[in-house]
Amino acid sequence: MEEFVHISVLLKETIEGLNIKPEGIYVDGTLGGGGHSEEIAKRLTTGRLIGIDQDADAIRAASERLKPYEDRVDIVRSNYEEINNILDTLRVGLVDGIMLDLGVSSYQLDTASRGFSYMEDAPLDMRMDDRMERTAADIVNGYSEQELYRVIRDYGEESFAKNIAKHIVKAREDKPIETTLQLTEIIKAAIPAKVRMGQGHPAKKTFQAIRIELNRELQVLADSVDGMIRRLRPGGRLCIITFHSLEDRIVKQSFRKNESPCICPPGLPVCVCNRRSLGKVITKKPILPSEKEIEENRRSKSAKLRIFERGEEE
């Protein structure tokens, strides 16, 4: 196994945002290489950290990194959508903080065999969890042209989604599309040369879209935020780092809904829906990486951190 290298994004800002108490209980729902978790664990005395990740390589790397703190750390291989079941199994009630870093790790992107990269040839895999049966190749070769168009348009926000889907379906009539570079060449052919010039790699958006679809990334996020907020004790914080507008929109809207959940018509003198605020959004605008951080880690450029604080129970 190659070394699991990943530079933690918005590290200082996230740790400050969690407002860590030495005796508190914290959850890192996207453990990765353990960078954020290590900083949390350092600050705990009688507290506890639960680290969750579905990637076997991340679990191995983080377990090694967090060995000095193993008396206060539990590591679980799972998806953060299972956070409530995980906490119940560990007999943990409410927690003081939860964090998610939704970026694909540098290790996953740079390890060609994982199939996330459009720069090197490898099997079309893209699984965050290698226990999954379905791979990116199953989507590319199995989805209809209309389904491919929807995925590439909605999850890649790709202007040429229709043409890319058409080219994929035509190419696979001759032989299955099995590798990353096969797919990359098909995508290139579907985008006019004059558009490809100076607009980043032509395959970037389509690869993102297929990865999101395969790993259910947006669905898991949308289904999890409310439950994580309800799992916080009063004053507890939920910190989420996103890397593209689709994720950020889900977090922003979920936070706003939990802060102001009332669905009564505007003209009513009093609220009759009885929906109560669960807390407040700490970040009215997202926290962005500094110029220095972007200079040191270009992959941090699109990162945004939003923070929600659980209110006092009535």
N, C-alpha and C positions, 0 to 999 in steps of 0.2 A: 504493500500500500504506500502510495506517495504521501508526503507530509501534507496534512490538512491545513493549508494556509488560507487564512481569511482575516482581513483587516476589519475590525468592528467599526461600523459607521455610527456617527453621532454618539460616541461612547460616553463622553463627559456629560453631554446634555441629557442622555437617557438616564444615567445614574442619578443625576441631580433631580430629574423629573420624577423618579420613583420615590424620592424622599425617604431613603432607607432607614429603618429603625434596627438597631443591633439585635433585638429580640423578635423581629418580625418574620413573617412567612412570605416568601416570594416565589413566583413562577416565571421561568424563562421558557416560553412556548416554542421557541425556535432556537434551540441550543447552539447549533452550528459548531464552530470550533471552540466555543466556550469563552469567548472574549468578554461579552457582557456579563455572563454568569460568574466569571472569575472576580470581576470588580464588585459584584453583589456579595459573593461569598466572603470576600475580604472584610466586608463591613459588618458581618454578622458575628455575634457572640453565642447567645443561646438560641438564635433564630435558625431558620431552615430555608433551603433553596431546593426547588423542584425543577429540574431541567428536562425538557421534552424535545425530542426530534425523531423524525421517521427515517432519517438517513443513517444507515449502519456505520458509514465512515465517520460521520459527525459524532456519533455516539462513542466510537473508539477514541477519537481525537480529544473530545471534551472530557471523557472519563480520565484520560491521562493528565490533561491539564488541570483538572480539578482535584486530583489526588490529595494535595495538601489540605484540602477542606472537606475530605470525605465524611468527617464526623457530622457535618451539617448539610450535606448534599444528597439528594435522591435523583437518579437519572433514569428516565423511562423512555423506551423506544416506542413512539406512537405519534399520531398526528395531534396537534393542539386542539382539534375539534373534539377530542375525547377528554378535555381538561376536567370536566365535572366527574366523569367516571374515574379518572386517575386520582383526583383529590379524595373522592369517596373511598377508593381502595386503600389509599394511604392514611385514611381516617383524619383527613384535614378538613376543617370547616371553612370559614371565611379566611381570606388571605389579605396581606397588606399591600401587595403589588403584583402586577402581571406585565410582562413585556413581550412584544413580538417584533422581530426584525425580518421583514418579508422578502428581503433580497435573496436571490440565488447566490450561493457562496462562490467566492473566487475559485475554490477547489473544484466545485462542480463544473464551473464554466471552463476551467483550464485543464481538467482531466478529460482528454479526448474520448476515452472509452465510455464516458457517461452519456455521450450523444447530445449534450446541450449546445455544443459549439458549432457554428457554421463555418469556422475557419480551418478545422481539421477533419479528416475523414474518419468516420466511426459508424458503428451500427446506429440506426435511428432509435434511440432508447428514451432519454429524457425523464426517466422515472426518478422521483425524489425518494421513493421507497421501493427497493428492488424486490420486495415481496409481492408487489402488484404483478398481475399476469399481463395486463395490456401495456403496450409500449407506444411510442410515437409512430412507429411503423404501422401499427394497427389502425391508427387514425388516418394517416396519409393514404393507406391502401384500401381502407374499409369504408370511410365516410363517402356519402354521395357528393356530387359537385355542389349541390345547394348547402349541404351541411358544412363542407369545407369553406365555402364562401362565407357562411355565417360566422364560423369560428375565426377566420382570418380578419374579417371586417370588424367583429365585435371585440375580440381580445387582442388583436394586433393593431387596430385602428389604421389598417392598411388601405390606401386609396385604390390600389390595383388588386384588391381581394378577388373580384370576380374573374379577372384574367388569370391570376395565379391558380385559383381553383380549377379553372378550365384546363390549364397547362398540366397540372398534376394528374387530372383524370385521363387526359390524352396520353401522357407519358407512361402511366401504369398499365395502359392497354398492351404495350409491348413487353414490359417486364415489371415486376414489383419494384417499388422504390424502397431500398433497404438501407442506404447510407446517408449521412449528413451532406456530403458533397454532391451526391446525386440530386438531392432535394434542392440544394443551393443553386445548382446550375439550372434547374427547371424554373426556379423563382426568378433568377436573373433574366432568363429568356422571356419571361412574362411581363417584365417592366421595361419600358422604352429606354434606350441607352442614354438619351439626353436627360432623363429624370434620374437615372442611377448616378450621374456625375455629381459629386459633392454633397450627397444627402445621406451619408453613412452607409453601412453595408445593406445591400438590397434585401438580404434574407432576415435581417434582425427582427422585424415586426412579425413576420410569419412564424419564425421559430418561437418567439415569445408567445404567440397565440396558441400554437400547438402544445407548448409546455403547460400553459395555463389550463387548457382544456383537459389534457391528460391527467394532471394532478389536482383538478377541481379547485384551483387556488382561490378564485373569487367566490365560489359557492361556499367553501369552507370558511372564509373570512366573514362573509355576510351572515352565515348561520351561527357564528361563534361570538361576535362582539357583545351582544346583549347578555348572553350567559356569563361571560367573563366579568362584565360590570356587576352583575348580581352576585358574583362570587367574592367581591371585594368587601372588606369590612369598612365601616364609616371612616373616611379620610384616606382610604386605600387608593392607589393610582393604577391606571391602565395606560401604558406607553406603547404606541404602535409606530414603527418606522415603515413607510411605504416607498416604492421606487417608481411607480408610474401612476398616471391619473386615474386609471380604473380602480386600483386599490385605494388610493387616497379619497376618491369620491365615496366609496363604501364606508370608510372610517369616519369621514367628515359628517356624512348623513346619519350614521348610527349614533355618533356622539351627540349630535344636535337633537335627535329624536329622544334620547335618554335624558337630556337636559330639559327639553320642552316637549313632553309627550302628549299634551292636550290636543284633542281632535275636535273640540267643540267649534261650532260655527263662530266666526269673529264677532257677530252681533250680540251673543248671549252675555248677560250681565255677570253671571257666575258660571264656573266650570261644572258641568253635570256628567262628564265622561269618567270622572274620578281617577284619571291617570295621573300619577304623581311623579315628579322629577326624581331621578335616581342620583343626581349629582350635578356637577358643572364641568364644562369644558375649560381646562386651564389654558390651552393654547387657542386663542381666537384666530390667530394665524399660525400656520405650521412653523416649527423650528427647522431652519435649513443649515446645512454644513457651512463652515467658514471657508473663505477663499483658501486659507492654508490647508484645511483638510482636503478640499477638492484637488489642490496642487499635489498633495501627498498620495491621494487615492482617487483617481479619476472616476472610479465606479461609485463614489459617494455623491456625484454631481446632482443626481435626480432625487436624492433621499429627502424625505419630509417626516418630521416627528410630530405626532399629535398626542395630547395627554388629557385624560379624563379622570376626575376625582369623584369618588363615591361620596354622596351626601350622608348626613346624619339620618338614622332611621327615625321615623315618626312614632 
